[in-house]
Amino acid sequence: MMYLFRKKNLVYSSIDNPPRTRGKKISKKRRRQNLTIQKIYHGLLVIFLKIDHTFFNVLLQKKKKDDLPATKTANDDGFGQQKATKKEPEKDKEKELDSEKGKRKSLTNQGIQDRLWEKEQLQEINLRVDNIFNVFGAKIGEKGDKMPGLNEDVLNELRDQQNKAMKDLSDNFLNKEAKKAKELADTKAEIRALQEKCEDLGKELKDLNLKNDKLKKDNSNLKNEKDDAIREKDKLLNETQNVKDSLEAQLEALQNENEKLIKIKASAQDPEDEMQKRFADKLAEVILIETNIKQTKMLQERDDYYNQLKDQMDDAFQKQMKEMQKSYDKQIDDLKEGGEAQKKELGDLQTELLKAAQDRDQAKRDLDKEVCFFNKIKQLHKSLREALENELKKQKDGAKDELKRVKDKNDQVQKDYRQMCDDYFALEKINLDLRVEIQALKQKLDKFEEQHKIESPLRPKKRRRTESSLMVRCIFISFFKNYLSIQRIVLKSVKGPLIESQSVFPLDCIMWQYEGDWTGFELQNQWNKPIVLKGWYLSDVDQSSRLLLPEKRLNPMDIIRVCLTENKKEATDLVWKDLKLKKGDYHELWIDDMLGLRHKLASVSVPANTSGFVK
């Protein structure tokens, strides 16, 4: 027997219409058998309702995710979070879109794999129950009576309750998903508008900066020209003053030399008068000390020696005076000639100085005009800049408020997403309970078939496979109208769950090792099902260093070893070379999953004696 899932109704087999009796009395044994079959039927009906509900929710989630806009910008991670990344090429965008579609399908495929296993089990149970009905119907036909069935009113009531519950659940789920999709679309639209506004503000700020730089350049040019004019003026003044000082010094030197010559000429007769006076004094002294012969002789000798020296001095002085008179006359003539030439040069220099002073005054007036104009431009620029800064400050404050509001909204979206994840794992727990019920029902069927010696229609190999959960690869063939066609390929069998974990995130950092030159840690899959590491990478707090994890299937309890040094302990170790750590400091390690969400793995402190990788 085969049944198909539709969006609203579940198509059942002939078990809905079991054979009925004609009002004849039946034995107690037959009544007990009928009650057992009725309990089995009710158990199957409850299981059908649960399976229909869960599988229908999975299909609705898939259809809803496929209906959502699949495009996404380079700064949007799919949940309203902004990333400060540059624009990527078109090929990277296409790869990113493909990876996002794969991410959406992965969760759906995981749920569909479990639903397919449950569907297969229910198909087998349904075949076995049909076989039981056929066997008992054949036995009743041989004896000439028929088995009593269920009351038609009870079946109709159960069907109505089922249809009503299914409709309410589907309506509530669709309304909730539509509301979430609308909120997400509104958030993305607001974020795009805010980004465009920020880009416009950035362009305006860039234009203002260019204008400001141009004004600064003009101001610096004016200032340089002003400094050049002032330096030229000072240079001319210094040259004029130097020439004037040199001429005054030359005139003063000539005047001093002239005065010296005049004094020398005027005092040429003074030594003779002085000598005569001294001679008279000496004679007076000689008269006073006539009695002292020895003194007189000495004075006489002294007078003789003096007269001799006087004659020599007179001759030398006369020669010197003649030479000085000649040189003085020559200097006077040279001074007259040089004075006339210097007087002429001084006149020319005064004319040039007067002209330079006039030019300086004109340049000063022009510079004052330019400075006044520059001050006006500076004042205008200052007022314009203050107005623009005030406007930019207002816009920045508005943008901050808008970003805060968007961030709060994104936080709410993330809370809703986490709630959806919790609901998904709660649904997984319900599915585990459903599997337990399926196993219990199969045990009852085994006991019932063994008690009544009924041969099962299933092959032993197929029945043995149902004792374990199947890893199934689903290939979607088509989705035509209300029917979903699926091809299943069984990969391998894995016995029940290995780890009962309540954690939402599968990977966990379970060990740090500091063994000699080797430093690293291990990541372990804590889930009770395999995961595919596609698009996962490790990073530090500010995402300055990343380590892309290999795209492979990680089974439960499997580990990935990450080595922070160049010395690998095993050949399969991943080496994280770009991670910069400091000795003795605490460092946080993060991991980004396939949905673009970040999860904190651990906060660790590197020992001070660790070597080989610390920079």
MITIZA-34717 format. One record per residue (C-alpha): chain; z negated, x negated, y; residue number from 1; residue in one letter. Coordinates in pm, whole numbers, padded with zeros to 5 digits. Layout:
<sites>
> cadena|pz|px|py|num|residuo
> A|Z|X|Y|NUM|A
...
</sites>
This chain:
<sites>
> cadena|pz|px|py|num|residuo
> A|00000|00000|00000|1|M
> A|00075|-00120|00355|2|M
> A|-00052|00001|00691|3|Y
> A|00055|-00086|01047|4|L
> A|-00147|-00107|01366|5|F
> A|-00031|00094|01663|6|R
> A|-00169|00098|02016|7|K
> A|-00356|00426|01974|8|K
> A|-00344|00544|01614|9|N
> A|-00408|00378|01278|10|L
> A|-00177|00484|00996|11|V
> A|-00370|00522|00668|12|Y
> A|-00251|00556|00310|13|S
> A|-00286|00846|00068|14|S
> A|-00663|00793|00062|15|I
> A|-00679|01044|00351|16|D
> A|-00584|01326|00108|17|N
> A|-00779|01278|-00216|18|P
> A|-00728|01527|-00503|19|P
> A|-00932|01847|-00488|20|R
> A|-01091|02072|-00749|21|T
> A|-01025|02444|-00806|22|R
> A|-01390|02556|-00785|23|G
> A|-01476|02479|-01150|24|K
> A|-01815|02344|-01245|25|K
> A|-01837|01970|-01300|26|I
> A|-02087|01763|-01492|27|S
> A|-02362|01550|-01339|28|K
> A|-02188|01232|-01445|29|K
> A|-01868|01341|-01274|30|R
> A|-02068|01443|-00965|31|R
> A|-02230|01100|-00945|32|R
> A|-01890|00940|-00974|33|Q
> A|-01759|01162|-00696|34|N
> A|-02055|01072|-00474|35|L
> A|-01996|00703|-00537|36|T
> A|-01629|00740|-00446|37|I
> A|-01726|00940|-00138|38|Q
> A|-01964|00660|-00025|39|K
> A|-01692|00403|-00082|40|I
> A|-01451|00613|00120|41|Y
> A|-01697|00645|00410|42|H
> A|-01759|00269|00402|43|G
> A|-01385|00206|00414|44|L
> A|-01349|00451|00702|45|L
> A|-01617|00268|00905|46|V
> A|-01451|-00067|00831|47|I
> A|-01110|00075|00935|48|F
> A|-01261|00189|01265|49|L
> A|-01412|-00155|01337|50|K
> A|-01095|-00338|01238|51|I
> A|-00879|-00104|01443|52|D
> A|-01105|-00148|01745|53|H
> A|-01127|-00529|01734|54|T
> A|-00759|-00585|01654|55|F
> A|-00657|-00338|01922|56|F
> A|-00872|-00525|02181|57|N
> A|-00710|-00855|02084|58|V
> A|-00361|-00708|02128|59|L
> A|-00457|-00559|02464|60|L
> A|-00598|-00893|02581|61|Q
> A|-00276|-01069|02477|62|K
> A|-00058|-00811|02647|63|K
> A|-00274|-00821|02960|64|K
> A|-00258|-01200|02978|65|K
> A|00119|-01192|02926|66|D
> A|00151|-00938|03209|67|D
> A|-00045|-01160|03449|68|L
> A|00162|-01387|03680|69|P
> A|00218|-01711|03493|70|A
> A|00316|-01914|03800|71|T
> A|00058|-02138|03949|72|K
> A|00050|-02389|04231|73|T
> A|-00045|-02753|04202|74|A
> A|-00375|-02684|04384|75|N
> A|-00471|-02378|04175|76|D
> A|-00634|-02407|03832|77|D
> A|-00583|-02042|03728|78|G
> A|-00934|-01923|03822|79|F
> A|-00929|-01958|04201|80|G
> A|-01058|-02315|04212|81|Q
> A|-00886|-02556|04449|82|Q
> A|-00815|-02918|04359|83|K
> A|-00736|-03185|04609|84|A
> A|-00419|-03305|04445|85|T
> A|-00077|-03389|04583|86|K
> A|00237|-03190|04515|87|K
> A|00390|-03275|04179|88|E
> A|00757|-03281|04081|89|P
> A|00930|-02983|03928|90|E
> A|00911|-03126|03574|91|K
> A|00534|-03163|03600|92|D
> A|00509|-02804|03720|93|K
> A|00713|-02680|03424|94|E
> A|00494|-02878|03182|95|K
> A|00187|-02737|03349|96|E
> A|00319|-02381|03315|97|L
> A|00398|-02441|02948|98|D
> A|00049|-02579|02890|99|S
> A|-00102|-02275|03064|100|E
> A|00096|-02040|02838|101|K
> A|-00025|-02238|02539|102|G
> A|-00382|-02208|02663|103|K
> A|-00349|-01832|02693|104|R
> A|-00204|-01804|02343|105|K
> A|-00466|-02028|02178|106|S
> A|-00759|-01790|02223|107|L
> A|-00542|-01496|02118|108|T
> A|-00418|-01681|01806|109|N
> A|-00773|-01767|01702|110|Q
> A|-00875|-01401|01719|111|G
> A|-00555|-01285|01546|112|I
> A|-00611|-01528|01258|113|Q
> A|-00947|-01368|01180|114|D
> A|-00801|-01018|01220|115|R
> A|-00522|-01103|00977|116|L
> A|-00772|-01225|00719|117|W
> A|-00971|-00901|00759|118|E
> A|-00650|-00700|00737|119|K
> A|-00556|-00876|00413|120|E
> A|-00901|-00810|00266|121|Q
> A|-00883|-00442|00361|122|L
> A|-00537|-00416|00210|123|Q
> A|-00671|-00553|-00117|124|E
> A|-00973|-00319|-00104|125|I
> A|-00739|-00028|-00030|126|N
> A|-00521|-00120|-00329|127|L
> A|-00823|-00136|-00554|128|R
> A|-00955|00202|-00427|129|V
> A|-00609|00358|-00479|130|D
> A|-00612|00216|-00829|131|N
> A|-00956|00373|-00891|132|I
> A|-00831|00712|-00763|133|F
> A|-00520|00688|-00978|134|N
> A|-00724|00598|-01287|135|V
> A|-00970|00882|-01231|136|F
> A|-00685|01121|-01143|137|G
> A|-00509|01032|-01466|138|A
> A|-00832|01086|-01661|139|K
> A|-00893|01420|-01490|140|I
> A|-00532|01525|-01553|141|G
> A|-00576|01450|-01921|142|E
> A|-00891|01664|-01935|143|K
> A|-00737|01948|-01734|144|G
> A|-00964|01938|-01431|145|D
> A|-00948|01771|-01093|146|K
> A|-01191|01567|-00889|147|M
> A|-01354|01730|-00590|148|P
> A|-01254|01573|-00261|149|G
> A|-01411|01558|00080|150|L
> A|-01442|01859|00303|151|N
> A|-01141|01905|00532|152|E
> A|-01363|01990|00830|153|D
> A|-01560|01668|00788|154|V
> A|-01241|01463|00776|155|L
> A|-01098|01635|01082|156|N
> A|-01422|01584|01271|157|E
> A|-01430|01215|01177|158|L
> A|-01068|01173|01286|159|R
> A|-01138|01346|01618|160|D
> A|-01442|01128|01681|161|Q
> A|-01244|00820|01594|162|Q
> A|-00953|00910|01824|163|N
> A|-01189|00999|02109|164|K
> A|-01390|00678|02073|165|A
> A|-01072|00472|02055|166|M
> A|-00931|00638|02365|167|K
> A|-01252|00588|02565|168|D
> A|-01278|00225|02461|169|L
> A|-00914|00154|02542|170|S
> A|-00935|00331|02881|171|D
> A|-01252|00146|02979|172|N
> A|-01109|-00186|02869|173|F
> A|-00778|-00131|03050|174|L
> A|-00955|-00025|03371|175|N
> A|-01185|-00326|03358|176|K
> A|-00898|-00567|03293|177|E
> A|-00687|-00410|03569|178|A
> A|-00976|-00446|03813|179|K
> A|-01028|-00811|03716|180|K
> A|-00656|-00883|03747|181|A
> A|-00642|-00719|04090|182|K
> A|-00945|-00915|04213|183|E
> A|-00794|-01237|04082|184|L
> A|-00459|-01164|04249|185|A
> A|-00632|-01080|04580|186|D
> A|-00834|-01401|04561|187|T
> A|-00520|-01608|04498|188|K
> A|-00339|-01438|04786|189|A
> A|-00631|-01507|05020|190|E
> A|-00644|-01869|04908|191|I
> A|-00269|-01909|04968|192|R
> A|-00301|-01755|05316|193|A
> A|-00594|-01983|05393|194|L
> A|-00398|-02285|05271|195|Q
> A|-00103|-02193|05494|196|E
> A|-00340|-02150|05788|197|K
> A|-00499|-02489|05720|198|C
> A|-00152|-02647|05701|199|E
> A|-00058|-02495|06039|200|D
> A|-00382|-02624|06191|201|L
> A|-00312|-02966|06040|202|G
> A|00038|-02970|06195|203|K
> A|-00102|-02869|06538|204|E
> A|-00369|-03137|06513|205|L
> A|-00102|-03393|06418|206|K
> A|00109|-03296|06724|207|D
> A|-00195|-03325|06950|208|L
> A|-00275|-03666|06806|209|N
> A|00084|-03779|06872|210|L
> A|00063|-03656|07233|211|K
> A|-00273|-03824|07276|212|N
> A|-00137|-04151|07137|213|D
> A|00160|-04132|07376|214|K
> A|-00071|-04075|07675|215|L
> A|-00291|-04362|07564|216|K
> A|00016|-04586|07541|217|K
> A|00131|-04484|07894|218|D
> A|-00219|-04543|08029|219|N
> A|-00233|-04887|07869|220|S
> A|00111|-04973|08019|221|N
> A|-00005|-04865|08367|222|L
> A|-00325|-05062|08328|223|K
> A|-00132|-05372|08222|224|N
> A|00102|-05341|08522|225|E
> A|-00198|-05302|08752|226|K
> A|-00364|-05609|08603|227|D
> A|-00040|-05809|08641|228|D
> A|-00013|-05711|09010|229|A
> A|-00377|-05805|09074|230|I
> A|-00331|-06139|08897|231|R
> A|-00015|-06212|09101|232|E
> A|-00200|-06129|09423|233|K
> A|-00494|-06353|09334|234|D
> A|-00253|-06632|09240|235|K
> A|-00077|-06614|09580|236|L
> A|-00410|-06609|09765|237|L
> A|-00535|-06910|09570|238|N
> A|-00216|-07106|09636|239|E
> A|-00233|-07025|10009|240|T
> A|-00597|-07122|10029|241|Q
> A|-00535|-07445|09842|242|N
> A|-00251|-07544|10079|243|V
> A|-00464|-07457|10381|244|K
> A|-00762|-07654|10250|245|D
> A|-00545|-07957|10173|246|S
> A|-00396|-07957|10526|247|L
> A|-00739|-07922|10686|248|E
> A|-00873|-08206|10471|249|A
> A|-00584|-08433|10574|250|Q
> A|-00633|-08351|10943|251|L
> A|-01005|-08413|10920|252|E
> A|-00947|-08749|10743|253|A
> A|-00702|-08858|11014|254|L
> A|-00947|-08757|11288|255|Q
> A|-01229|-08954|11124|256|N
> A|-01015|-09264|11092|257|E
> A|-00911|-09232|11459|258|N
> A|-01273|-09201|11569|259|E
> A|-01373|-09508|11364|260|K
> A|-01094|-09713|11521|261|L
> A|-01200|-09603|11868|262|I
> A|-01565|-09696|11797|263|K
> A|-01464|-10035|11657|264|I
> A|-01254|-10105|11966|265|K
> A|-01529|-09990|12204|266|A
> A|-01803|-10194|12038|267|S
> A|-01602|-10519|12018|268|A
> A|-01791|-10673|12328|269|Q
> A|-02138|-10575|12214|270|D
> A|-02200|-10879|11988|271|P
> A|-02143|-11128|12279|272|E
> A|-02394|-10954|12503|273|D
> A|-02643|-10938|12222|274|E
> A|-02599|-11306|12146|275|M
> A|-02652|-11399|12512|276|Q
> A|-02965|-11194|12525|277|K
> A|-03100|-11352|12211|278|R
> A|-03008|-11698|12345|279|F
> A|-03201|-11627|12666|280|A
> A|-03497|-11516|12460|281|D
> A|-03476|-11828|12256|282|K
> A|-03463|-12044|12571|283|L
> A|-03767|-11864|12701|284|A
> A|-03942|-11937|12381|285|E
> A|-03833|-12303|12396|286|V
> A|-03982|-12333|12751|287|I
> A|-04303|-12178|12623|288|L
> A|-04330|-12414|12327|289|I
> A|-04198|-12736|12484|290|E
> A|-04487|-12918|12333|291|T
> A|-04367|-12848|11983|292|N
> A|-04086|-13096|11924|293|I
> A|-04032|-13020|11572|294|K
> A|-03984|-12657|11658|295|Q
> A|-03750|-12746|11934|296|T
> A|-03542|-12961|11707|297|K
> A|-03527|-12680|11459|298|M
> A|-03424|-12443|11728|299|L
> A|-03164|-12688|11849|300|Q
> A|-03023|-12728|11503|301|E
> A|-03034|-12357|11462|302|R
> A|-02851|-12307|11789|303|D
> A|-02588|-12553|11684|304|D
> A|-02543|-12384|11352|305|Y
> A|-02534|-12050|11527|306|Y
> A|-02270|-12163|11771|307|N
> A|-02062|-12293|11486|308|Q
> A|-02095|-11965|11302|309|L
> A|-02023|-11776|11623|310|K
> A|-01700|-11962|11675|311|D
> A|-01596|-11896|11319|312|Q
> A|-01691|-11527|11349|313|M
> A|-01505|-11494|11677|314|D
> A|-01193|-11637|11526|315|D
> A|-01219|-11415|11217|316|A
> A|-01300|-11112|11431|317|F
> A|-01005|-11169|11659|318|Q
> A|-00775|-11199|11360|319|K
> A|-00921|-10884|11203|320|Q
> A|-00896|-10691|11528|321|M
> A|-00532|-10783|11564|322|K
> A|-00455|-10676|11207|323|E
> A|-00652|-10350|11251|324|M
> A|-00474|-10277|11576|325|Q
> A|-00140|-10322|11408|326|K
> A|-00235|-10101|11111|327|S
> A|-00387|-09844|11344|328|Y
> A|-00072|-09824|11551|329|D
> A|00133|-09790|11236|330|K
> A|-00098|-09516|11101|331|Q
> A|-00079|-09331|11432|332|I
> A|00300|-09333|11416|333|D
> A|00301|-09223|11049|334|D
> A|00042|-08955|11125|335|L
> A|00250|-08818|11406|336|K
> A|00559|-08798|11186|337|E
> A|00364|-08647|10892|338|G
> A|00182|-08403|11122|339|G
> A|00510|-08268|11256|340|E
> A|00648|-08225|10901|341|A
> A|00324|-08064|10779|342|Q
> A|00317|-07842|11086|343|K
> A|00667|-07726|11001|344|K
> A|00573|-07669|10634|345|E
> A|00258|-07485|10743|346|L
> A|00465|-07257|10963|347|G
> A|00698|-07178|10675|348|D
> A|00399|-07124|10445|349|L
> A|00233|-06891|10694|350|Q
> A|00557|-06692|10713|351|T
> A|00568|-06668|10332|352|E
> A|00198|-06575|10320|353|L
> A|00254|-06300|10573|354|L
> A|00544|-06166|10371|355|K
> A|00339|-06189|10047|356|A
> A|00051|-06006|10216|357|A
> A|00290|-05729|10322|358|Q
> A|00429|-05706|09968|359|D
> A|00074|-05704|09831|360|R
> A|-00026|-05421|10062|361|D
> A|00284|-05223|09957|362|Q
> A|00211|-05286|09587|363|A
> A|-00150|-05185|09642|364|K
> A|-00042|-04860|09805|365|R
> A|00202|-04791|09518|366|D
> A|-00068|-04876|09264|367|L
> A|-00315|-04644|09437|368|D
> A|-00058|-04365|09414|369|K
> A|00000|-04435|09044|370|E
> A|-00376|-04450|08978|371|V
> A|-00421|-04118|09155|372|C
> A|-00140|-03966|08950|373|F
> A|-00286|-04118|08632|374|F
> A|-00631|-03975|08715|375|N
> A|-00477|-03632|08758|376|K
> A|-00297|-03664|08422|377|I
> A|-00618|-03789|08261|378|K
> A|-00817|-03497|08400|379|Q
> A|-00549|-03253|08282|380|L
> A|-00542|-03418|07938|381|H
> A|-00922|-03404|07920|382|K
> A|-00931|-03033|08004|383|S
> A|-00645|-02963|07758|384|L
> A|-00817|-03165|07486|385|R
> A|-01149|-02985|07542|386|E
> A|-00972|-02649|07518|387|A
> A|-00790|-02755|07201|388|L
> A|-01108|-02898|07049|389|E
> A|-01293|-02575|07121|390|N
> A|-01011|-02372|06967|391|E
> A|-00996|-02608|06668|392|L
> A|-01373|-02588|06628|393|K
> A|-01356|-02209|06628|394|K
> A|-01076|-02217|06371|395|Q
> A|-01266|-02469|06158|396|K
> A|-01577|-02251|06167|397|D
> A|-01365|-01952|06068|398|G
> A|-01203|-02156|05792|399|A
> A|-01545|-02269|05666|400|K
> A|-01666|-01910|05657|401|D
> A|-01347|-01805|05480|402|E
> A|-01380|-02093|05230|403|L
> A|-01741|-01999|05168|404|K
> A|-01640|-01639|05106|405|R
> A|-01358|-01749|04874|406|V
> A|-01595|-01987|04695|407|K
> A|-01846|-01707|04642|408|D
> A|-01566|-01488|04514|409|K
> A|-01448|-01767|04282|410|N
> A|-01803|-01809|04155|411|D
> A|-01808|-01439|04077|412|Q
> A|-01473|-01474|03898|413|V
> A|-01614|-01762|03694|414|Q
> A|-01920|-01555|03609|415|K
> A|-01689|-01277|03493|416|D
> A|-01491|-01531|03289|417|Y
> A|-01809|-01665|03128|418|R
> A|-01915|-01308|03058|419|Q
> A|-01576|-01254|02895|420|M
> A|-01636|-01567|02685|421|C
> A|-01979|-01435|02587|422|D
> A|-01819|-01103|02493|423|D
> A|-01561|-01294|02289|424|Y
> A|-01828|-01482|02094|425|F
> A|-02030|-01164|02055|426|A
> A|-01714|-01014|01906|427|L
> A|-01699|-01315|01673|428|E
> A|-02055|-01234|01561|429|K
> A|-01951|-00873|01498|430|I
> A|-01660|-01005|01294|431|N
> A|-01902|-01212|01086|432|L
> A|-02105|-00897|01019|433|D
> A|-01781|-00722|00929|434|L
> A|-01700|-00998|00681|435|R
> A|-02044|-00955|00525|436|V
> A|-01976|-00581|00489|437|E
> A|-01637|-00656|00336|438|I
> A|-01795|-00893|00083|439|Q
> A|-02065|-00635|-00001|440|A
> A|-01800|-00365|-00046|441|L
> A|-01598|-00597|-00269|442|K
> A|-01907|-00662|-00480|443|Q
> A|-01961|-00287|-00517|444|K
> A|-01598|-00244|-00619|445|L
> A|-01632|-00527|-00872|446|D
> A|-01943|-00362|-01015|447|K
> A|-01778|-00020|-01019|448|F
> A|-01462|-00154|-01189|449|E
> A|-01671|-00346|-01442|450|E
> A|-01888|-00040|-01513|451|Q
> A|-01591|00193|-01568|452|H
> A|-01371|-00079|-01719|453|K
> A|-01093|-00042|-01462|454|I
> A|-00836|-00321|-01442|455|E
> A|-00784|-00452|-01085|456|S
> A|-00425|-00443|-00950|457|P
> A|-00471|-00786|-00783|458|L
> A|-00387|-01116|-00943|459|R
> A|-00684|-01342|-01013|460|P
> A|-00551|-01620|-00790|461|K
> A|-00526|-01385|-00494|462|K
> A|-00873|-01246|-00554|463|R
> A|-01024|-01593|-00570|464|R
> A|-00867|-01686|-00238|465|R
> A|-01040|-01398|-00060|466|T
> A|-01379|-01560|-00112|467|E
> A|-01313|-01807|00172|468|S
> A|-01195|-01775|00530|469|S
> A|-00821|-01855|00562|470|L
> A|-00670|-02086|00820|471|M
> A|-00351|-01901|00910|472|V
> A|-00064|-02009|01133|473|R
> A|00082|-01702|01301|474|C
> A|00448|-01687|01402|475|I
> A|00532|-01393|01629|476|F
> A|00864|-01249|01513|477|I
> A|00902|-00955|01752|478|S
> A|00715|-00696|01955|479|F
> A|00930|-00383|01933|480|F
> A|00802|-00064|02097|481|K
> A|00452|00002|01958|482|N
> A|00472|-00225|01650|483|Y
> A|00387|-00594|01621|484|L
> A|00563|-00790|01346|485|S
> A|00386|-01109|01232|486|I
> A|00474|-01375|00977|487|Q
> A|00173|-01554|00824|488|R
> A|00164|-01896|00660|489|I
> A|-00161|-02000|00491|490|V
> A|-00242|-02362|00573|491|L
> A|-00557|-02425|00371|492|K
> A|-00888|-02265|00274|493|S
> A|-01217|-02360|00436|494|V
> A|-01548|-02231|00309|495|K
> A|-01776|-02030|00542|496|G
> A|-01917|-02145|00879|497|P
> A|-02069|-02493|00893|498|L
> A|-02263|-02465|01220|499|I
> A|-02426|-02158|01373|500|E
> A|-02415|-02260|01739|501|S
> A|-02477|-02038|02043|502|Q
> A|-02315|-02290|02280|503|S
> A|-01999|-02178|02460|504|V
> A|-01856|-02531|02493|505|F
> A|-01761|-02690|02158|506|P
> A|-01792|-03065|02228|507|L
> A|-02130|-03233|02265|508|D
> A|-02235|-03595|02327|509|C
> A|-02453|-03669|02025|510|I
> A|-02518|-04044|02039|511|M
> A|-02518|-04346|02272|512|W
> A|-02510|-04694|02123|513|Q
> A|-02581|-05036|02271|514|Y
> A|-02508|-05273|01983|515|E
> A|-02443|-05625|02110|516|G
> A|-02112|-05624|02301|517|D
> A|-02029|-05264|02198|518|W
> A|-02127|-04977|02427|519|T
> A|-02005|-04622|02379|520|G
> A|-02080|-04268|02262|521|F
> A|-01958|-04004|02018|522|E
> A|-01832|-03650|02079|523|L
> A|-01876|-03395|01798|524|Q
> A|-01723|-03050|01743|525|N
> A|-02023|-02814|01734|526|Q
> A|-01821|-02501|01660|527|W
> A|-01777|-02344|01318|528|N
> A|-01399|-02355|01355|529|K
> A|-01141|-02624|01434|530|P
> A|-01030|-02686|01791|531|I
> A|-00709|-02843|01928|532|V
> A|-00764|-03109|02195|533|L
> A|-00458|-03045|02411|534|K
> A|-00491|-03124|02781|535|G
> A|-00857|-03234|02751|536|W
> A|-00980|-03545|02934|537|Y
> A|-01305|-03722|03024|538|L
> A|-01390|-03808|03386|539|S
> A|-01671|-03927|03608|540|D
> A|-01838|-03730|03890|541|V
> A|-01572|-03787|04159|542|D
> A|-01282|-03793|03907|543|Q
> A|-01188|-04148|04013|544|S
> A|-01143|-04248|03647|545|S
> A|-01002|-04037|03363|546|R
> A|-00955|-04078|02989|547|L
> A|-00706|-03842|02822|548|L
> A|-00820|-03733|02478|549|L
> A|-00559|-03742|02198|550|P
> A|-00382|-03416|02117|551|E
> A|-00505|-03353|01766|552|K
> A|-00690|-03100|01552|553|R
> A|-01068|-03158|01546|554|L
> A|-01239|-02988|01252|555|N
> A|-01607|-02882|01254|556|P
> A|-01851|-03178|01253|557|M
> A|-01564|-03424|01323|558|D
> A|-01634|-03689|01587|559|I
> A|-01442|-03888|01847|560|I
> A|-01574|-04234|01934|561|R
> A|-01532|-04354|02296|562|V
> A|-01583|-04726|02363|563|C
> A|-01666|-04847|02715|564|L
> A|-01603|-05214|02632|565|T
> A|-01292|-05391|02511|566|E
> A|-01455|-05470|02176|567|N
> A|-01372|-05184|01941|568|K
> A|-01609|-05110|01656|569|K
> A|-01345|-04916|01465|570|E
> A|-00967|-04894|01489|571|A
> A|-00982|-04527|01595|572|T
> A|-01210|-04594|01894|573|D
> A|-01082|-04481|02234|574|L
> A|-01121|-04749|02505|575|V
> A|-01216|-04629|02855|576|W
> A|-01122|-04930|03070|577|K
> A|-01113|-04785|03423|578|D
> A|-01469|-04646|03418|579|L
> A|-01681|-04839|03671|580|K
> A|-02053|-04843|03589|581|L
> A|-02348|-05032|03741|582|K
> A|-02642|-05170|03552|583|K
> A|-02961|-04966|03575|584|G
> A|-02798|-04669|03758|585|D
> A|-02767|-04314|03627|586|Y
> A|-02411|-04193|03568|587|H
> A|-02278|-03847|03487|588|E
> A|-01995|-03795|03239|589|L
> A|-01784|-03480|03259|590|W
> A|-01510|-03329|03042|591|I
> A|-01229|-03096|03151|592|D
> A|-01114|-02844|02891|593|D
> A|-00772|-02682|02842|594|M
> A|-00858|-02405|03093|595|L
> A|-00922|-02656|03373|596|G
> A|-01301|-02601|03377|597|L
> A|-01539|-02895|03403|598|R
> A|-01840|-02935|03175|599|H
> A|-02117|-03191|03213|600|K
> A|-02165|-03393|02893|601|L
> A|-02462|-03618|02973|602|A
> A|-02646|-03821|03237|603|S
> A|-02696|-04176|03112|604|V
> A|-02847|-04501|03238|605|S
> A|-02680|-04831|03150|606|V
> A|-02933|-05101|03040|607|P
> A|-02966|-05405|03263|608|A
> A|-02888|-05645|02977|609|N
> A|-02558|-05476|02887|610|T
> A|-02257|-05709|02918|611|S
> A|-01883|-05694|02870|612|G
> A|-01783|-05404|03092|613|F
> A|-02012|-05368|03395|614|V
> A|-01844|-05463|03722|615|K
</sites>
